[in-house]
Amino acid sequence: MCGIVGFFAKTQSLRETLGAQVVPMIVCMGDRGSDSAGLAVFADRANGHRRYSLYSRERNFPWDGLADQLGDELACQVQGMSNHGILLSEASEAEVKAVLCAQCPDLHLLSAGRLMDVYKDIGHPADISQRYDFNSLRGSHCVGHTRMATESAVTPVHSHPFVAGEDFCLVHNGSLSNHHSLRRKLEGLGIEFETDNDTEAVCRFLEWRMREGDTIEGALDRAFAEVDGFYTLLIGTADRIVLVRDAFACKPAVVAETTDYVAIGSEFRTLAHLPGIGDANLFEPGPEEIYSWKV
């Protein structure tokens, strides 16, 4: 049992207060998963740099000195809080990985993109929200997750959201029965994995299909045919959030839509605090239907 949350702000005022809307949602879903939690936030970035989200096991990592340490090989800026940092650079993901591996092997690269920042850690969602000051986050949309581990280790890297490529992430409630065969197929194509988590397999499958030219809808149609198991998937990209459920719709999900926002949760109670919820269009997503909201 895990919890999924998503928020899509249609107005500028809600984009300015995105974090404040989402924190009660993700804290509420701590009842469905208190092992770990994570959040991917998408916002318009005027400088256009690539953004690399970094994780350190050290709670008070010296982020202020990291840019100088990497300066000879990587022109970058670094912003940090607790054990999470954001590295800004025009370097490619491969270049950043190589430099970090050589100079800072204890830092883990969580994500890469132009618009996306990813935060994830072990512990209760309330503690994680406070540690990373989720209340202050701004953006157009986000996807989040609270995890109760059932099939792989409780570590930050096993936590959701899972990422693949740039500005692409996925959170998942459920379990996949054929993730090992999906993994073997993708590894045969040269795609590398970081964990043994089943969610990583479907995340990398979808990103692979999109790199091959499929739209997100086309990639999900392929997933309906090739991915076995019970799942609710919530996907975040640079310009949209996308929600799907499996053919039996076993895993819960509810959507609330108003003229100002779209909010998604595993249970209604995670949405009950939102402004205008009494007048929202509330519905349960249907099986194998693709729901998409675009910036």
Secondary structure, DSSP 8 states (H G I E B T S, - for coil): --EEEEEEE-SHHHHHTHHHHHHHHHHHGGGT--SEEEEEEE---TT--EEEEEEESSTT--GGGHHHHHTTT---EEEEETTEEEEEESS-HHHHHHHHHHH-TTEEEEEEESSEEEEEEES-HHHHHHHTTGGG---SEEEEEEE--SSS--STTTSS-EE-SBSEEEEEEEEESSHHHHHHHHHHTT---S---HHHHHHHHHHHHHHTT--HHHHHHHHHHH--EEEEEEEEETTEEEEEE-TT--S--EEEE-SSEEEEESSGGGTTTSTTGGGSEEE---TT--EEEE-
